[in-house]
């Protein structure tokens, strides 16, 4: 036994485990950084070409596709994340929550690719902007509008869920407020 009360063999094993975790984390981080630089030169141009080929210069198709990607991908992502948060503490919830988060990330990808074109400063992002301007007019604006509408819908649902939870935890308070409101309304008449 050492002065810390831990046998030397166990302390060495713990150090080795942490050393492996740190090295693994650094390797994953390095792979992510390299992937970012490789993909940042490729993804914006490629995504703009795919969208441009689908829209083919039509304002109507650009708006419809933008609203579809922006609205559906944002709404599905947000509701899957809400689902993951709500079921996290249940017995089988961690697996389902993890699966929901992974699927939510997959649904986020089209909006993230569009965002790399809009906010990107690389040559590929600028090329993507030019492609979208010519081949997919109104796509970027419609994507933003769809995402904002999905966010508004999500916030409304979350607000209703919180109101429902509050009414369950404070049933007397909610009932008293209603009776007070009814009483004051009848007195005003």
C-alpha positions in Angstrom: 0.0 0.0 0.0 1.1 3.5 -0.7 0.4 6.6 1.3 -2.7 7.2 -0.8 -4.2 3.8 0.3 -4.3 2.5 -3.2 -2.2 -0.5 -4.2 0.5 0.4 -6.8 -1.0 -2.0 -9.4 -4.4 -0.3 -9.3 -3.0 3.2 -9.5 -0.9 2.3 -12.5 -3.9 0.7 -14.2 -5.9 3.9 -13.7 -3.1 6.0 -15.1 -2.9 3.8 -18.1 -6.7 4.0 -18.7 -6.5 7.8 -18.6 -3.5 7.9 -20.8 -5.3 5.8 -23.4 -8.4 8.0 -23.2 -6.4 11.2 -23.6 -4.4 9.8 -26.6 -7.7 8.5 -28.1 -9.4 11.9 -27.6 -6.5 13.7 -29.2 -6.5 11.3 -32.2 -10.3 11.8 -32.6 -9.9 15.6 -32.4 -7.1 15.5 -35.0 -9.2 13.4 -37.3 -12.1 15.8 -36.9 -9.9 18.9 -37.7 -8.5 17.2 -40.8 -11.9 16.1 -41.9 -13.2 19.7 -41.4 -10.5 21.1 -43.7 -11.0 18.5 -46.4 -14.8 18.7 -46.3 -14.9 22.5 -46.2 -13.3 22.6 -49.6 -15.7 20.1 -51.0 -19.1 20.2 -49.3 -20.3 23.8 -50.2 -19.7 23.4 -53.9 -21.1 19.9 -54.0 -24.3 20.8 -52.1 -24.9 23.8 -54.2 -24.6 21.7 -57.4 -27.0 19.1 -56.0 -29.6 21.8 -55.0 -29.0 23.7 -58.3 -29.6 20.6 -60.3 -32.8 19.9 -58.5 -34.2 23.4 -58.6 -32.9 24.1 -62.2 -33.4 27.9 -62.1 -37.0 27.9 -61.0 -38.1 30.3 -58.3 -41.1 28.1 -57.4 -38.9 25.0 -57.0 -36.3 27.0 -55.1 -38.9 28.3 -52.6 -40.5 24.9 -52.2 -37.3 23.0 -51.7 -35.9 25.7 -49.4 -39.1 25.6 -47.2 -39.0 21.8 -47.2 -35.4 21.5 -46.2 -35.5 24.4 -43.8 -38.8 23.6 -42.2 -38.8 19.8 -42.1 -35.1 19.3 -41.2 -35.3 21.9 -38.5 -38.6 20.6 -37.1 -37.6 17.0 -37.1 -34.2 17.8 -35.5 -35.8 19.9 -32.7 -38.6 17.4 -31.9 -36.1 14.5 -31.9 -33.9 16.4 -29.5 -37.0 17.2 -27.3 -37.9 13.5 -27.4 -34.4 12.5 -26.3 -34.5 15.0 -23.4 -38.0 13.7 -22.3 -37.1 10.0 -22.2 -33.5 10.2 -21.0 -34.2 9.2 -17.4 -36.4 6.2 -18.2 -35.0 2.7 -18.0 -34.6 2.0 -21.7 -34.5 5.7 -22.5 -30.8 6.2 -22.8 -30.5 4.0 -25.9 -33.6 5.6 -27.5 -32.4 9.0 -26.6 -29.0 8.3 -28.1 -30.6 7.0 -31.3 -32.8 10.1 -31.5 -29.8 12.4 -31.1 -28.0 10.5 -33.9 -31.0 10.7 -36.2 -31.4 14.4 -35.3 -27.8 15.1 -36.3 -28.5 13.4 -39.6 -31.5 15.6 -40.3 -29.4 18.7 -39.4 -26.9 18.0 -42.2 -28.8 19.6 -45.1 -29.3 22.9 -43.2 -25.7 22.8 -42.0 -24.4 22.4 -45.6 -26.6 25.3 -46.6 -25.2 27.3 -43.7 -21.6 26.6 -44.8 -22.4 28.2 -48.1 -24.2 31.2 -46.6 -21.7 31.9 -43.8 -18.5 30.4 -45.2 -15.6 32.5 -46.2 -13.8 29.9 -48.3 -13.6 29.8 -52.1 -15.9 26.7 -52.1 -18.5 28.7 -50.1 -18.3 31.6 -52.5 -18.6 29.2 -55.5 -21.6 27.6 -53.8 -23.2 31.1 -53.4 -22.8 31.8 -57.1 -24.2 28.4 -58.0 -27.2 28.9 -55.8 -27.8 32.4 -57.1 -28.0 31.2 -60.7 -29.4 27.6 -60.4 -31.4 27.8 -57.2 -32.9 31.2 -56.8 -34.8 31.9 -53.5 -33.5 28.6 -52.0 -31.4 30.2 -49.3 -34.1 32.7 -48.1 -36.8 30.0 -48.2 -34.5 27.7 -46.1 -34.2 30.4 -43.5 -37.9 31.1 -43.5 -38.7 27.4 -43.2 -36.2 27.0 -40.3 -37.8 30.0 -38.5 -41.3 28.7 -38.9 -40.2 25.3 -37.6 -38.5 27.0 -34.6 -41.7 28.9 -33.9 -43.7 25.7 -34.0 -41.3 24.0 -31.7 -41.3 26.9 -29.2 -45.1 26.8 -29.2 -45.2 23.0 -28.5 -42.6 23.4 -25.8 -44.6 26.2 -24.2 -47.7 24.1 -24.3 -45.8 21.2 -22.7 -44.5 23.4 -20.0 -47.9 24.9 -19.3 -49.3 21.4 -19.1 -46.6 20.3 -16.6 -47.1 23.5 -14.6 -50.8 22.8 -14.4 -50.2 19.3 -13.2 -47.8 20.4 -10.5 -49.9 23.4 -9.4 -53.5 22.3 -9.9 -54.9 24.4 -7.0 -53.1 27.5 -8.2 -54.4 27.2 -11.7 -58.0 26.5 -10.4 -57.8 29.5 -8.0 -56.7 31.8 -10.8 -59.6 30.6 -13.0 -62.1 31.1 -10.2 -60.6 34.6 -9.4 -60.8 35.5 -13.1 -64.4 34.2 -13.3 -65.4 36.1 -10.1 -63.9 39.4 -11.2 -65.5 39.0 -14.7 -69.0 38.5 -13.1 -68.5 41.5 -10.7 -67.7 43.7 -13.7 -71.0 43.0 -15.3 
